[in-house]
Amino acid sequence: MSILFVSNDHCLDHVPGKTHPERPDRLKAVYSAFQKPELNESIIEILAEAIDEKIIFDVHEKEMVHHLKEVHANGGGRVDEDTKMSEGSWLAARLAAGAGLQAIRYLKKGIGDAAFCAVRPPGHHATTGRSMGFCLLNNVAIAAKQLSSLGEKILIVDYDAHHGNGTQDVFYSDPNVLFVSFHQWPLYPGTGALEETGIGKGEGTTINIPFPAGTTGDTYLQAWDELVMETVDNFKPTWVLLSAGFDGHRLDPITDLGLTSGDYSLLTSRIIQTVPPGHRLVFLEGGYDLKALELSTTAVLHALIGETVFPEPVTNDGIGKEAIKQAISFKERNDI
């Protein structure tokens, strides 16, 4: 099996600050995973191209995009308290948003069994009208909108430690996109409660599983099997898009979950089995320990070619099981 490695070195030119956790070295750590000798024959390199700005408006409001362009025209600056732009950030953001569209074109031609968009800045916090949380444009949402316009049914799974509020915002009333988020609670951005399940025609197509600090991999797998799979089976997705944030790793400096790269291997394998090869697309989101990033990316790449590789042992301490009990009780009370 083969993986499209979609990236562009200009994504390194987004420099939000010398001490900012979302730094260029993150992408270099991900590159290191792709350079493993055992993966050489499985990697197809694709140079990411910048998105046509008109397509951005399928997801984001014009005022938001114009603001980003204004900050860029001024040489960079602060977008919000946590989100900053440098001179190279606007090009990097357009490359990150375009990578998914390019991956879709190749996969639809039968080139590659899966794609990994190794890009930055990340995107899952960017809402329809606001850049936030280190994110400028919502890369996964833009790709999902494109697929939805072609009549596809999309499963988006976000296992970043932070809730993907931006992606949820874009698709909260969309019946053709099933959004699933596993995240630490409480934690930035303060959204992602069990009660957030969608509205209107999208009621029931948002699944949030908030986990306490320290939650281990066995709990994630149990949650997937007991709380998510039945809904996925009923939804019948044709594509799966994975927001792969690796800040749930136990080494991450800004979160408190208890996962390892081995856990990401097993969870990713479960998720991608919901659709056939050629319909699997991964986006880099968060993750701020460089070694954890490299190991976790390595584990996910092996999962994408059907191999189970544990750079680190899986975790099975049973931490976080109370979150599953709460979610089951919520589903039963609300007949979801």
C-alpha positions as CSV (number, residue, x, y, z in Angstrom):
1,M,0.0,0.0,0.0
2,S,1.1,3.6,-0.6
3,I,0.8,6.9,1.1
4,L,0.8,10.3,-0.5
5,F,3.1,12.6,1.5
6,V,1.6,16.0,0.7
7,S,3.7,18.9,2.0
8,N,5.7,22.0,1.0
9,D,8.8,23.5,2.8
10,H,7.2,26.9,2.7
11,C,5.0,25.6,5.5
12,L,8.2,26.1,7.6
13,D,8.0,29.8,6.9
14,H,5.1,30.3,9.3
15,V,6.9,31.6,12.4
16,P,4.5,32.8,15.1
17,G,7.3,33.5,17.5
18,K,10.6,32.1,18.9
19,T,8.9,30.7,22.0
20,H,5.6,29.8,20.4
21,P,4.8,26.1,20.8
22,E,3.4,25.9,17.2
23,R,6.9,26.2,15.7
24,P,8.5,25.1,12.4
25,D,10.5,22.3,14.2
26,R,7.2,20.5,14.6
27,L,7.0,19.9,10.8
28,K,10.7,18.8,10.7
29,A,9.9,16.2,13.3
30,V,7.0,14.9,11.1
31,Y,9.4,14.9,8.1
32,S,11.7,12.6,10.1
33,A,9.0,10.0,10.3
34,F,8.5,10.0,6.6
35,Q,12.3,9.4,6.1
36,K,12.3,6.1,7.9
37,P,14.0,3.6,5.6
38,E,11.3,0.9,6.1
39,L,8.7,3.4,4.7
40,N,10.6,4.4,1.6
41,E,8.9,2.2,-0.9
42,S,5.4,3.2,0.5
43,I,5.8,7.0,0.2
44,I,4.8,9.1,-2.8
45,E,5.9,12.7,-2.4
46,I,3.5,15.4,-3.6
47,L,4.3,19.1,-3.5
48,A,1.4,21.0,-1.9
49,E,0.0,23.9,-4.0
50,A,-1.7,27.0,-2.6
51,I,-5.5,27.0,-2.6
52,D,-7.5,29.2,-4.9
53,E,-8.7,31.9,-2.6
54,K,-12.2,31.6,-4.0
55,I,-12.5,28.1,-2.6
56,I,-11.7,29.4,0.9
57,F,-15.0,31.2,0.9
58,D,-16.8,27.9,0.8
59,V,-15.9,27.6,4.5
60,H,-14.8,31.0,5.7
61,E,-16.4,34.4,5.8
62,K,-14.9,37.0,3.5
63,E,-14.3,39.4,6.4
64,M,-12.1,36.8,8.2
65,V,-10.1,36.2,5.1
66,H,-9.7,39.9,4.3
67,H,-8.4,40.4,7.9
68,L,-5.8,37.7,7.5
69,K,-4.7,39.3,4.2
70,E,-4.4,42.7,5.9
71,V,-2.2,41.3,8.7
72,H,-0.1,39.7,6.0
73,A,0.2,42.9,4.0
74,N,1.5,44.6,7.2
75,G,4.3,42.0,7.4
76,G,2.6,39.9,10.0
77,G,1.2,40.4,13.5
78,R,-1.2,39.2,16.1
79,V,-4.5,37.6,14.9
80,D,-5.7,36.8,18.5
81,E,-4.1,36.2,21.8
82,D,-2.5,32.9,20.8
83,T,-2.4,33.2,17.0
84,K,0.2,35.2,15.2
85,M,1.3,35.6,11.6
86,S,4.8,36.2,10.2
87,E,5.7,37.3,6.7
88,G,5.4,33.7,5.4
89,S,2.3,32.7,7.2
90,W,-0.3,33.6,4.6
91,L,1.4,31.4,1.9
92,A,1.9,28.6,4.4
93,A,-1.8,28.8,5.3
94,R,-2.9,28.6,1.7
95,L,-0.6,25.7,1.1
96,A,-1.9,23.9,4.2
97,A,-5.5,24.4,3.0
98,G,-4.7,23.4,-0.6
99,A,-2.9,20.2,0.4
100,G,-6.1,18.3,1.1
101,L,-7.7,19.3,-2.2
102,Q,-4.6,18.1,-4.0
103,A,-4.6,14.8,-2.1
104,I,-8.2,14.3,-3.0
105,R,-7.4,14.8,-6.7
106,Y,-4.7,12.2,-6.6
107,L,-6.7,9.7,-4.6
108,K,-9.6,10.0,-7.0
109,K,-7.3,9.1,-9.8
110,G,-6.3,6.0,-8.1
111,I,-2.9,7.2,-7.0
112,G,-2.2,6.2,-3.4
113,D,-4.2,4.3,-0.8
114,A,-4.1,7.2,1.7
115,A,-2.7,10.7,2.1
116,F,-1.0,12.4,4.9
117,C,-1.0,16.2,4.7
118,A,2.1,17.2,6.6
119,V,1.4,20.9,6.7
120,R,1.1,23.8,9.1
121,P,-0.4,26.0,10.4
122,P,-3.0,23.6,11.7
123,G,-6.6,24.2,11.1
124,H,-9.2,22.6,13.4
125,H,-9.8,25.6,15.6
126,A,-10.6,28.0,12.8
127,T,-14.4,28.6,12.7
128,T,-16.3,30.0,9.7
129,G,-15.6,33.5,10.9
130,R,-12.6,33.5,13.2
131,S,-8.9,32.3,13.1
132,M,-7.9,31.1,16.6
133,G,-6.0,28.6,18.6
134,F,-2.8,28.6,16.4
135,C,-5.1,28.0,13.3
136,L,-5.6,30.4,10.4
137,L,-7.7,28.4,7.9
138,N,-9.6,25.1,8.6
139,N,-7.7,22.7,6.3
140,V,-9.8,19.6,7.1
141,A,-13.1,21.5,6.7
142,I,-12.1,22.8,3.3
143,A,-11.3,19.3,2.1
144,A,-14.6,17.9,3.6
145,K,-16.6,20.7,1.9
146,Q,-15.0,19.8,-1.4
147,L,-15.9,16.2,-1.0
148,S,-19.4,16.9,0.2
149,S,-20.0,19.1,-2.9
150,L,-19.2,15.9,-5.0
151,G,-21.9,13.9,-3.2
152,E,-19.7,12.1,-0.7
153,K,-20.5,11.4,2.9
154,I,-17.6,12.3,5.2
155,L,-16.5,11.0,8.6
156,I,-14.2,13.5,10.3
157,V,-12.4,12.1,13.4
158,D,-10.5,14.6,15.5
159,Y,-8.3,13.0,18.2
160,D,-6.3,16.2,19.0
161,A,-6.3,16.8,22.8
162,H,-8.1,20.1,22.1
163,H,-11.7,20.0,20.9
164,G,-12.0,20.8,17.1
165,N,-14.4,23.6,17.7
166,G,-13.8,25.1,14.2
167,T,-14.6,21.9,12.4
168,Q,-17.7,21.4,14.5
169,D,-18.8,25.0,13.8
170,V,-18.6,24.5,10.0
171,F,-20.6,21.2,10.0
172,Y,-22.9,21.5,13.0
173,S,-26.1,21.5,10.9
174,D,-24.7,19.3,8.0
175,P,-26.3,15.9,7.7
176,N,-23.6,14.7,5.2
177,V,-20.7,15.1,7.6
178,L,-20.3,13.1,10.8
179,F,-17.9,14.8,13.2
180,V,-16.3,12.8,16.0
181,S,-14.0,14.4,18.6
182,F,-12.0,12.7,21.4
183,H,-10.5,15.4,23.5
184,Q,-9.4,16.4,27.0
185,W,-11.9,18.1,29.3
186,P,-11.7,20.7,30.6
187,L,-9.2,22.3,28.2
188,Y,-9.0,25.1,25.6
189,P,-11.2,26.1,23.8
190,G,-13.9,25.1,26.3
191,T,-16.2,23.5,23.8
192,G,-17.0,19.8,23.0
193,A,-19.4,18.8,25.7
194,L,-21.5,15.6,25.4
195,E,-24.6,17.8,24.9
196,E,-23.2,19.3,21.6
197,T,-24.7,16.9,19.1
198,G,-25.6,19.0,16.1
199,I,-28.7,21.1,15.2
200,G,-31.4,21.0,12.5
201,K,-30.7,18.4,9.8
202,G,-27.3,17.8,11.5
203,E,-28.8,16.7,14.8
204,G,-26.9,13.5,15.8
205,T,-24.0,14.0,13.4
206,T,-21.7,15.5,16.0
207,I,-20.2,13.2,18.7
208,N,-18.1,14.6,21.4
209,I,-16.3,12.4,23.9
210,P,-14.6,14.6,26.6
211,F,-12.0,12.7,28.6
212,P,-10.3,13.6,31.9
213,A,-6.6,14.2,32.3
214,G,-4.6,11.0,32.3
215,T,-6.9,9.0,30.0
216,T,-5.2,6.0,28.4
217,G,-5.4,4.3,25.1
218,D,-7.6,1.4,26.1
219,T,-10.3,3.9,27.1
220,Y,-10.1,5.6,23.7
221,L,-10.5,2.2,21.9
222,Q,-13.4,1.3,24.1
223,A,-15.1,4.6,23.4
224,W,-14.7,4.1,19.7
225,D,-16.2,0.6,19.9
226,E,-19.0,1.3,22.3
227,L,-19.9,4.9,21.5
228,V,-19.0,5.7,18.0
229,M,-19.0,2.6,15.7
230,E,-22.8,2.0,15.6
231,T,-23.3,5.6,14.5
232,V,-20.6,5.3,11.9
233,D,-22.1,2.1,10.5
234,N,-25.5,3.7,10.2
235,F,-24.0,6.8,8.6
236,K,-22.1,4.8,6.0
237,P,-19.3,7.3,5.2
238,T,-17.6,7.1,1.8
239,W,-14.4,9.1,3.0
240,V,-12.7,9.4,6.3
241,L,-10.7,12.6,7.2
242,L,-8.6,12.4,10.3
243,S,-7.5,15.5,12.2
244,A,-4.4,13.9,13.7
245,G,-3.3,16.0,16.6
246,F,-0.7,14.2,18.7
247,D,-0.8,16.5,21.8
248,G,-2.7,13.7,23.6
249,H,0.7,12.0,24.0
250,R,1.8,11.7,27.6
251,L,5.0,13.7,26.8
252,D,3.2,16.7,25.4
253,P,4.0,19.8,27.4
254,I,0.7,21.6,27.2
255,T,-1.9,18.8,27.8
256,D,-2.4,16.0,30.3
257,L,-3.6,12.9,28.5
258,G,-1.8,9.6,28.8
259,L,-1.5,8.3,25.2
260,T,1.5,6.9,23.4
261,S,2.4,6.4,19.8
262,G,1.3,2.8,20.2
263,D,-2.2,4.0,21.1
264,Y,-2.3,6.2,18.0
265,S,-1.4,3.2,15.9
266,L,-4.3,1.1,17.2
267,L,-6.9,4.0,17.1
268,T,-5.9,5.0,13.6
269,S,-6.2,1.5,12.3
270,R,-9.7,1.3,13.8
271,I,-10.8,4.6,12.2
272,I,-9.5,4.0,8.7
273,Q,-11.2,0.6,8.5
274,T,-14.5,2.5,8.1
275,V,-13.8,3.2,4.4
276,P,-11.9,1.5,1.7
277,P,-8.3,2.4,0.7
278,G,-8.1,5.4,-1.5
279,H,-10.7,7.3,0.6
280,R,-8.4,8.0,3.7
281,L,-7.0,11.4,4.3
282,V,-4.9,12.6,7.4
283,F,-4.2,16.2,8.4
284,L,-1.5,17.2,10.9
285,E,-3.1,19.2,13.7
286,G,-1.4,19.7,17.2
287,G,1.4,18.0,19.1
288,Y,4.2,20.0,20.7
289,D,6.8,17.5,22.0
290,L,9.1,16.8,19.0
291,K,9.9,13.2,19.9
292,A,6.3,12.3,20.5
293,L,5.4,13.9,17.1
294,E,8.0,11.8,15.3
295,L,7.0,8.6,17.0
296,S,3.3,9.1,16.7
297,T,3.5,10.1,13.0
298,T,5.6,6.9,12.4
299,A,2.9,4.8,14.0
300,V,0.2,6.4,12.0
301,L,2.1,6.0,8.7
302,H,2.5,2.3,9.4
303,A,-1.2,2.0,10.2
304,L,-2.0,3.7,6.8
305,I,-0.2,0.9,5.0
306,G,-1.9,-1.8,7.1
307,E,1.0,-2.5,9.5
308,T,0.7,-2.5,13.3
309,V,3.9,-1.0,14.6
310,F,4.3,0.2,18.2
311,P,7.2,2.7,18.6
312,E,6.1,2.7,22.3
313,P,4.0,0.3,24.2
314,V,0.2,0.8,24.2
315,T,-1.4,2.0,27.5
316,N,-4.1,0.1,29.3
317,D,-4.4,1.6,32.7
318,G,-8.1,2.0,32.5
319,I,-8.0,5.7,33.2
320,G,-10.9,7.7,31.9
321,K,-13.5,5.0,32.0
322,E,-15.9,7.2,33.9
323,A,-16.2,9.3,30.8
324,I,-17.5,6.4,28.8
325,K,-20.1,5.6,31.5
326,Q,-21.3,9.3,31.4
327,A,-21.5,9.2,27.6
328,I,-23.5,5.9,27.6
329,S,-25.9,7.4,30.2
330,F,-26.3,10.6,28.1
331,K,-27.1,8.6,25.0
332,E,-29.7,6.4,26.8
333,R,-31.4,9.5,28.3
334,N,-31.6,11.3,25.0
335,D,-32.2,8.3,22.8
336,I,-29.3,9.1,20.6
